[in-house]
Amino acid sequence: MYLDKNFTLPSCSEPHLQLSSFLLENAVGLVSSARLLGGRRAVRRTAYLIEEVSTSAVLTLRHRHALVELHSLLSLKDVHIEDSVEAVCFSMIDPASPVVEEICLLANQMADHMAVIAKEQDQQPALESA
């Protein structure tokens, strides 16, 4: 993913701006976590999501679904499904690795941003229905 140093965020709501900043500031960690937990397909989806959310003036329903999917990946929602990519990837991670703590932190921060956005739009957080 290429990020221009002169890039400016589009005019958008404060929660959207904060989410975009979070995604951009943590892009390497998010993409690396996606690779560890979901393989190449998850890397592509995550990089695309970061670019789309950070360059869009509004959060679309598609963005929200992709955010929920990424949060589900980071929070290990599907690792119990036998033979899934997530289960295989998860089984190769050392639980004592420092990356585990980073993934948990990213998942928690992402959930916080998503809750603020949901509250702004007077909805239940998308995470509760996922």
trRosetta pair geometry for C-beta under 8 A, 3 or more apart (Angstrom, degrees):
i j d omega theta_ij theta_ji phi_ij phi_ji
1 27 6.6 -112 76 175 145 135
1 31 7.3 -153 3 -72 127 153
1 47 4.7 -160 -60 -156 122 110
1 50 6.8 13 -145 79 166 126
1 51 6.3 -150 -144 -59 119 111
3 7 6.1 -81 -176 0 77 149
3 24 7.0 119 -127 -150 146 102
3 27 7.5 163 -47 24 140 169
4 7 4.3 123 73 -49 89 94
9 12 7.0 -84 152 23 105 109
9 17 5.9 110 129 -131 153 84
9 20 5.4 118 -129 115 130 149
9 21 7.4 -53 -61 -62 151 78
9 54 6.5 -88 -115 -172 92 74
10 55 6.5 80 -19 -174 115 39
10 56 6.6 -105 37 120 144 16
10 57 4.3 -98 134 -82 136 73
11 57 6.0 11 70 -133 65 105
12 16 4.1 -84 141 93 125 133
12 17 5.6 164 77 -56 96 80
12 20 7.4 100 60 -16 143 140
12 56 7.5 70 -83 108 143 61
12 57 5.1 -175 -78 -163 95 50
12 58 6.6 -178 -126 -74 106 39
13 16 4.5 91 58 10 83 106
13 17 6.8 -145 95 -8 42 88
13 117 8.0 121 90 -124 133 80
13 120 6.3 121 158 166 150 155
14 17 5.5 -53 -144 37 31 115
14 18 6.3 31 156 -18 65 104
15 18 5.6 -53 -146 37 33 111
15 19 6.3 34 154 -19 66 104
15 113 7.1 143 -173 -166 86 72
15 116 4.6 -170 -128 124 120 106
15 117 4.6 169 140 -84 133 67
15 120 5.0 -141 7 -25 148 150
16 19 5.7 -52 -147 37 32 112
16 20 6.3 35 152 -20 64 106
16 53 7.8 -150 -164 -177 85 89
16 58 7.3 -81 -115 -133 162 32
16 59 5.6 -152 -112 -33 113 106
16 117 6.7 87 -71 -112 63 112
17 20 5.7 -53 -147 36 30 113
17 21 6.4 31 153 -19 63 105
18 21 5.6 -52 -146 36 32 112
18 22 6.3 36 152 -21 64 104
18 113 6.3 -160 113 -128 100 103
18 116 7.2 -17 74 91 138 151
19 22 5.6 -53 -149 35 32 114
19 23 6.3 31 154 -18 65 105
19 53 6.5 -83 123 165 110 131
19 59 7.7 26 70 -78 153 133
19 113 4.4 127 -98 174 86 130
19 114 7.6 87 -110 -68 128 53
19 116 8.0 -168 -55 69 101 113
19 117 6.3 8 -44 -54 142 129
20 23 5.8 -55 -147 37 30 110
20 24 6.2 23 157 -13 65 109
20 53 5.7 -163 -97 130 78 90
20 54 4.2 126 -154 -112 98 69
21 24 5.9 -59 -144 41 29 107
21 25 5.9 23 160 -15 67 112
22 25 6.0 -60 -140 41 24 106
22 26 6.0 -11 169 13 63 117
22 109 6.3 -172 -157 145 132 116
22 110 7.3 164 137 -93 138 61
22 113 5.6 -121 26 -68 160 152
23 26 6.5 -78 -139 55 20 88
23 27 6.4 55 155 -76 62 77
23 30 6.8 -18 -146 -9 66 164
23 49 7.5 -125 -148 120 139 88
23 50 4.6 -179 164 -129 115 83
23 53 5.8 89 13 80 169 129
23 54 5.8 -140 83 -56 124 109
24 27 5.7 -10 -149 -38 31 112
24 50 6.8 134 -78 -175 53 106
24 54 5.4 99 -58 -112 107 149
26 29 4.7 -56 -171 51 83 113
26 30 5.2 87 125 -29 92 101
26 106 6.1 159 173 -120 144 106
26 109 7.6 137 -38 89 165 144
27 30 5.8 -59 -140 39 26 110
27 31 6.1 19 164 -13 65 110
27 47 7.8 67 -167 -117 102 67
27 50 5.3 95 -117 -161 98 160
28 31 6.2 -59 -143 41 25 104
28 32 6.0 23 158 -17 63 113
29 32 5.7 -56 -139 41 27 111
29 33 6.0 29 159 -20 64 108
29 102 5.9 -122 -153 165 120 120
29 106 5.8 -170 130 -78 119 137
30 33 5.8 -55 -145 37 26 111
30 34 6.3 29 153 -21 62 106
30 46 5.6 -172 139 -179 98 127
30 50 6.7 139 86 -70 144 127
30 70 7.3 11 -168 -173 111 131
30 74 7.9 -50 -135 -79 74 129
30 106 6.1 174 -87 -166 73 143
31 34 5.5 -50 -146 35 32 114
31 35 6.5 37 152 -22 63 102
31 43 5.7 60 -166 -142 85 79
31 46 5.2 171 -101 105 62 129
31 47 5.7 47 -107 -68 120 86
31 50 7.6 -58 -57 -12 100 146
32 35 5.6 -51 -152 32 32 113
32 36 6.5 30 152 -16 64 105
32 99 7.7 -113 132 -142 115 121
33 36 5.7 -55 -148 38 33 110
33 37 6.0 6 162 2 68 116
33 73 7.8 127 130 122 96 105
33 74 6.0 32 143 -109 137 91
33 99 7.4 174 -98 179 78 102
33 102 7.1 -144 -77 112 116 98
33 103 4.8 145 -133 -108 123 92
33 106 6.0 -145 -22 58 166 156
34 37 6.3 -70 -137 51 25 94
34 38 5.4 -44 -174 44 66 113
34 42 4.0 -161 177 137 93 103
34 43 5.2 151 106 -82 114 48
34 45 7.2 -156 -165 66 142 89
34 46 4.0 -132 -46 -23 166 150
34 70 7.1 -46 -91 -136 114 91
34 73 6.3 40 -119 127 73 148
34 74 8.0 -46 -75 -67 66 83
35 38 7.3 -76 -105 59 11 67
35 39 6.8 28 -153 -136 49 12
35 40 7.3 31 -125 -81 80 39
35 42 6.7 -171 -75 82 30 105
35 43 4.9 36 -77 -73 84 112
36 89 6.2 131 153 172 44 113
36 93 6.1 70 174 -84 114 119
36 99 6.6 162 -81 149 173 143
36 103 7.5 -103 76 -79 135 134
37 42 6.6 -111 83 133 77 171
37 73 5.2 129 113 171 130 93
37 74 6.9 164 35 -92 168 38
37 76 7.3 -115 -143 -89 128 67
37 86 6.1 11 169 -135 79 79
37 89 5.2 130 -153 115 22 135
37 90 6.4 36 -132 -71 73 79
37 93 7.8 -5 -82 -40 70 142
37 103 7.2 121 -45 -139 131 141
38 41 6.5 -92 147 74 99 83
38 42 2.7 88 95 -40 125 151
38 43 7.6 -177 85 -27 95 60
38 45 8.0 -50 117 41 145 123
38 73 5.2 -34 -43 -146 133 131
38 85 5.9 63 -152 118 56 118
38 86 5.9 -10 -95 -87 73 77
38 89 6.1 -106 -55 15 20 166
39 42 5.7 104 57 15 52 101
39 43 7.3 -92 126 -8 37 95
39 85 5.2 -82 5 -176 128 126
39 89 6.0 -135 -42 -73 80 131
40 43 5.4 -52 -151 30 38 116
40 44 6.6 35 155 -17 68 101
41 44 5.9 -54 -154 35 33 109
41 45 6.4 29 152 -15 66 108
41 85 7.4 16 40 147 121 175
42 45 5.7 -54 -143 40 34 111
42 46 6.0 33 158 -20 67 109
42 73 6.0 144 -141 -144 131 157
42 85 7.8 -178 -27 121 114 135
43 46 5.9 -59 -146 38 26 109
43 47 6.2 22 159 -15 64 109
44 47 6.1 -57 -144 39 27 107
44 48 6.2 25 158 -17 63 112
45 48 5.8 -61 -148 40 27 111
45 49 6.2 31 154 -23 64 108
45 66 6.7 -160 177 -149 99 105
45 69 7.1 -69 154 112 142 134
45 70 7.4 -167 122 -76 107 92
46 49 5.6 -52 -146 34 30 113
46 50 6.4 31 156 -20 64 103
46 70 5.9 111 -106 -115 87 119
47 50 5.9 -52 -150 33 30 111
47 51 6.5 26 154 -14 63 108
48 51 5.9 -60 -150 40 30 109
48 52 6.0 27 156 -18 67 112
48 66 7.9 -102 96 -156 97 151
49 52 5.8 -58 -141 40 27 109
49 53 6.0 19 166 -13 67 110
49 63 7.2 125 -148 -141 83 69
49 66 4.6 -170 -106 144 117 130
49 67 6.9 153 -168 -71 132 59
49 70 6.1 -139 75 -46 171 139
50 53 6.4 -58 -140 40 23 103
50 54 6.0 7 166 -6 61 119
51 54 6.3 -70 -142 45 21 102
51 55 6.1 -5 169 1 63 119
52 55 6.5 -77 -142 45 19 94
52 56 5.9 17 166 -26 63 120
52 63 6.2 -157 121 -100 117 98
52 66 7.6 53 66 64 140 161
53 56 6.1 -61 -136 31 24 110
53 59 6.8 17 -132 -109 89 87
53 63 5.5 122 -89 -150 88 123
53 67 7.5 84 -81 -70 143 108
56 59 6.9 116 101 -84 128 39
56 60 7.0 -85 178 -12 157 96
56 63 6.8 -130 53 -70 158 146
59 63 4.7 -125 -161 85 74 141
59 64 6.1 87 155 -55 110 85
59 117 6.5 18 24 -167 166 139
60 63 4.7 109 52 2 70 99
60 64 7.2 -129 101 -3 43 86
61 64 5.5 -51 -150 35 36 114
61 65 6.4 37 152 -19 66 103
62 65 5.8 -52 -148 35 32 111
62 66 6.4 30 154 -16 64 107
63 66 5.8 -60 -150 40 30 110
63 67 6.2 33 152 -22 66 105
64 67 5.6 -52 -148 33 31 113
64 68 6.5 32 153 -18 64 103
64 126 5.5 178 178 -78 105 160
65 68 5.7 -53 -151 36 33 111
65 69 6.4 35 150 -20 65 105
65 126 8.0 -135 -84 -171 39 144
66 69 5.4 -49 -147 35 35 115
66 70 6.4 35 154 -18 65 103
67 70 5.8 -53 -148 37 31 109
67 71 6.3 30 153 -17 65 107
67 110 7.3 -173 -170 180 92 110
67 114 5.9 160 145 -98 131 119
67 126 7.0 87 87 74 108 147
68 71 5.7 -55 -146 40 30 111
68 72 6.2 36 153 -23 64 106
68 114 7.7 118 -78 -144 66 152
68 126 4.9 -104 -75 135 118 120
68 127 6.6 -173 -123 -87 87 54
68 130 4.7 -173 -171 -84 116 141
69 72 5.6 -53 -148 35 29 114
69 73 6.5 32 152 -20 63 103
70 73 5.6 -52 -152 34 34 113
70 74 6.3 28 153 -14 67 107
70 110 7.0 -117 109 -170 107 157
71 74 5.7 -56 -144 41 33 109
71 75 5.9 14 161 -5 68 114
71 107 6.2 110 -151 -146 70 78
71 110 5.2 -163 -96 116 96 128
71 111 6.1 112 -145 -73 132 76
71 114 6.7 -41 -58 -19 152 156
71 127 6.2 -75 121 -103 154 104
71 130 7.2 99 83 80 114 166
72 75 6.1 -65 -136 49 25 98
72 77 4.0 -49 -165 18 85 143
72 78 6.7 49 154 -15 108 97
72 130 5.8 -127 -71 160 113 132
73 76 7.9 32 174 -69 29 30
73 77 7.3 -53 -59 26 24 97
73 78 7.7 -26 -99 28 54 106
73 86 6.8 -138 -132 -109 75 119
74 103 5.7 -168 -157 -176 82 86
74 106 5.7 -113 -151 99 143 102
74 107 3.8 -179 127 -84 115 96
74 110 6.6 95 53 32 158 146
75 107 4.6 135 -68 -159 79 141
75 111 7.8 66 -63 -57 134 122
76 79 4.6 -27 -170 -6 89 126
76 86 7.4 148 -144 173 55 119
76 90 6.4 89 -131 -110 104 140
77 130 7.4 -66 -113 139 161 105
78 81 5.1 -24 -178 10 83 120
78 84 5.7 -96 146 127 109 164
78 86 4.6 91 91 54 98 158
78 87 7.4 -93 130 -43 74 81
79 84 7.5 -145 -124 73 28 121
79 86 5.0 -113 -86 136 59 103
79 87 5.1 127 -164 -94 55 60
79 90 4.2 22 -133 -5 125 167
80 87 7.0 -134 19 -93 3 111
81 84 4.0 52 93 -21 107 134
81 86 6.9 61 50 60 102 111
81 87 5.8 -137 73 -37 59 124
82 87 6.2 -101 -123 89 23 176
83 87 6.7 21 22 61 13 135
83 88 7.3 23 -151 -47 32 105
84 87 4.6 96 55 3 83 101
84 88 7.1 -154 90 -3 44 85
85 88 5.9 -59 -150 40 31 109
85 89 6.0 28 155 -16 68 111
86 89 5.9 -56 -142 40 27 109
86 90 6.0 28 159 -21 64 111
87 90 5.8 -55 -142 38 26 111
87 91 6.4 30 157 -25 62 107
88 91 5.9 -55 -151 30 28 112
88 92 7.1 20 153 -16 60 106
89 92 6.1 -67 -162 33 34 108
89 93 7.3 34 147 -28 66 103
90 93 5.9 -53 -158 19 41 113
93 97 6.2 -105 -178 30 83 138
93 99 7.1 -113 -152 83 114 119
93 100 6.7 129 155 -76 125 95
94 97 4.3 108 74 -36 94 102
94 100 8.0 -110 93 -34 58 119
95 100 6.1 49 -157 -72 45 161
96 100 7.6 146 91 12 2 137
97 100 5.4 115 73 -15 79 94
98 101 5.8 -48 -165 33 54 111
98 102 6.6 53 141 -18 74 104
99 102 5.3 -55 -150 39 42 114
99 103 6.2 46 152 -24 72 102
100 103 5.8 -53 -150 33 30 111
100 104 6.6 29 152 -17 63 106
101 104 5.7 -54 -149 37 33 112
101 105 6.3 34 153 -20 66 106
102 105 5.6 -54 -147 36 32 113
102 106 6.3 32 154 -18 65 105
103 106 5.8 -55 -148 37 30 110
103 107 6.3 32 153 -20 64 106
104 107 5.7 -54 -148 36 31 112
104 108 6.4 28 155 -17 65 107
105 108 5.9 -56 -148 38 30 109
105 109 6.3 26 156 -16 65 108
106 109 5.9 -56 -143 39 30 109
106 110 6.1 31 157 -21 65 109
107 110 5.8 -57 -147 37 26 112
107 111 6.4 30 154 -21 63 106
108 111 5.7 -53 -149 34 31 113
108 112 6.6 34 152 -21 63 103
109 112 5.6 -51 -153 32 34 115
109 113 6.6 32 152 -16 65 103
110 113 5.8 -54 -151 36 34 109
110 114 6.3 31 153 -17 67 108
111 114 5.7 -57 -145 40 31 111
111 115 6.3 35 155 -23 65 106
111 125 7.7 50 -169 178 77 146
111 127 5.7 37 -134 -70 93 164
112 115 5.8 -55 -149 32 29 112
112 116 6.7 28 154 -18 63 104
113 116 5.8 -55 -152 33 33 111
113 117 6.5 30 152 -16 66 106
114 117 5.7 -54 -148 38 34 111
114 118 6.2 35 154 -19 66 106
114 125 5.9 88 123 -157 94 102
114 126 6.0 -87 176 41 121 101
114 127 5.9 106 105 -32 139 109
115 118 5.7 -54 -145 38 31 111
115 119 6.2 33 154 -21 65 106
115 125 4.5 -29 -106 -95 69 132
115 127 7.2 -43 -68 19 83 125
116 119 5.7 -54 -147 36 30 112
116 120 6.4 36 151 -25 63 104
117 120 5.6 -50 -150 30 32 115
117 121 6.7 12 157 -2 64 107
118 121 6.1 -69 -151 48 30 98
118 123 4.8 -95 -166 78 82 91
118 124 6.4 -34 170 118 133 22
118 125 4.2 176 39 -99 163 51
118 126 6.0 -160 -82 -15 126 72
119 122 7.3 32 -176 -79 35 33
119 123 7.8 -111 -71 51 21 57
119 125 7.6 -10 -41 -68 76 83
123 126 7.7 31 118 -56 126 70
124 128 5.3 -73 154 51 113 138
124 129 6.9 103 100 -33 119 103
125 128 5.2 103 72 -11 84 98
126 129 6.2 -66 -164 42 45 102
126 130 6.3 49 144 -34 74 109
127 130 5.4 -56 -146 26 37 116
